Amino acid sequence: MERALRIAVAGLGRLGRRHAGIFRWRVRGAEVVAAASPVAEERAWARDTLGVAHVVDDYAALLRLPDVDAVVIVTPTSLHADQVIAAL
């Protein structure tokens, strides 16, 4: 059996929730293992609804988590360039 692609989702607003849910429930071979949001309610949703093991309030903390294969960035557009560079 192949190992699942371990995904971290940065940003859990409307689109972030949608992407995270699609990875969780509809993409075979993908596992949402981490999520980040500065909003407590969004973090609680990731834990309670998706069962995400590692939920943090800081993007830098997300990048320090072990065992993440890919980062899906669903934050405000103005943050994307710096966050992509940091993820690389």
N, C-alpha and C positions, 0 to 999 in steps of 0.2 A: 504494500500500500504506500502511495506517495504521501509525503508530509504536506500538510496544508500550508498555503501561503499565509503568513502571519502579518496582518494588516493593523496599522495604527491610524486612527482618524483624528485629524486636527480640525476642530470646529464642529459643533453639534447643534447649530441653528437649523433652520428649515431644510436646507439642502444637505447639510452634514448628517442629519438624522436619516434623510432619505438614502444617501449613499451608504451609510453604516448598516441600515436595515437591509438593503439590497445585498451587500456583501455577506451579512449574517444569514439571511434566509434564502437567497436565490443563487448565490454563486458557489457552485460545488468546488471544493478544493481551497476555499478561502475561509479564514477565521479572523474575526475582529478580536485582537488580543489587548488592544489599548486604545484609549481615547483621551482627548484633551479639550477642555473648555474652561473659560474663566467663570462660567455661570453654574452655580450649584445645582439648579434644577436640571440643567442639561447633563451634568455629570451623573446625577441620580438616575435619569432616564437610561443612560448607557449601562449603568450597573444593574438596574432593576429590570429593564425591558430586554436588553440584549445579553445580559450576563457577562459584560466585559470585565475581565479580571483586574486590569490596571487602568484606573481612571484618575487623571491628574488635572490640575488647574493651570498648568504652565507648559507651553510648547517645548521649552528647553528640557524640562523634566521628561516629557514624552520621548524626546530623542535619546535620552540616557537609558531608557528601559532596554533590558536585554531581550533577545529573541524576537525582534521586529524585522520583517523582511521588506516591508513597503510602507510608506507614509502617504495617506490620501489627505491633501490639503484642501479644506473647505472653509477657509477663513476669509475675511474681507480681502478683496483683490489687492489693496495697497500693501498687504503683508506678504503676498505670495513670493516675490523675488527673494527676499531675505530668508523666508522659511524654506524655500527650495534649496538655496545655497547651504543653509544649516543642515538640512537633511542629507545632502550629498556628502 
